[in-house]
Amino acid sequence: MAANTIQTKETTVTTSTSSTENITTQVQALDINDSHNHPHNHHKHHHHLLHKYNSTGNEEIDDDDDESCCPRSPVTLGPSPSVAKEHGLARLIKNNRAWSKAIKERQPDFFEKCSKGQQPKVFWIGCSDSRVPENELLQLAPGEVFTHRNIANVVVSTDLNCLSVLQYAVEVLKVEHVVVCGHYGCGGVAAALGDHSYGLIDHWLGNIKEVKAQHQDNLDQILDQEEKCRALVEINARNSVLTVAKSPIMKAAWESGQKVEIVGLVYDIQTGLLGELGYHIKNAEDLKAQLSVDSSALFAARAAAARS
């Protein structure tokens, strides 16, 4: 499926402590204080995340302004040096101490500012999969992404946990972007494609099976099992986008004039890149238009995108 992507540049910070080499490898530009000193850059940063994959073509994409626009997350680069060792509590605490120290050396008042509150512009609904860490793959610092994760990024109208987080994000934090992100290679989606019973989690997977049933005829036309799973990943993410959009929370926000959009993305674990699914819902009219698209049209568009 053709898709625009978010790509980031990397810089390296070295340290003399070999056991914490991984943590300090990519401690980057946590200049949150600079954003307060330069309001223009701070405003631009809030939109930079989404203009990277904006399909409307209305915003200029400039990869060269990443360093000045987006403060980087203090994230790891590559597998931990202790990946083959036991990750006991002592190791985790040691890693945390090194992480905190590296950030304070870069920006001494970072944690003090974090303690005063959060103003994220993005609410991320993603999968619990450990290979899809939103702050890391978006290269955003703590405090910049509000998050809810579960198995296979499923949003259902009966999940009070997810809906409570959505309500807080929209009504209290006033986020501007609600991102639903699926990912290829999702174990929950793969399990929902089959008929095997996994116990308690079958109740949760039933939500994905319902989505599968709605598109069964078109999914059956895809003979390759891996490609079929990728298609269901995309359709499942779309269903969650629509469920968010149909919620009373979004309805009230849009009716009050609040500017908040819902976006569907998919993450490719094999490349580390995000792709746009083509779902941007900014109001009730956009929702109505999406609901009018049937399964055959969706799969035809997917096939056309793959050929382009």
Secondary structure, 3 states (H helix, E strand, C coil): CCCCCCCCCCCCCCCCCHHHCCCCCECCCCCHHHHHHCHHHHHHHHHHHHHCCCCCCCCCCCHHHHHHHCCCCCECCCCCCCCCCCCCHHHHHHHHHHHHHHHHHHCCCHHHHHCCCCCCCEEEEEECCCCCCHHHHHCCCCCCEEEEEEHHHCCCCCCHHHHHHHHHHHHHCCCCEEEEEEECCCHHHHHHHCCCCCHHHHHHHHHHHHHHHHCHHHHHCCCCHHHHHHHHHHHHHHHHHHHHHHCHHHHHHHHCCCCCEEEEEEEECCCCEEEEEEEEECCHHHHHHHHCCCHHHHHHHHHHHHHC
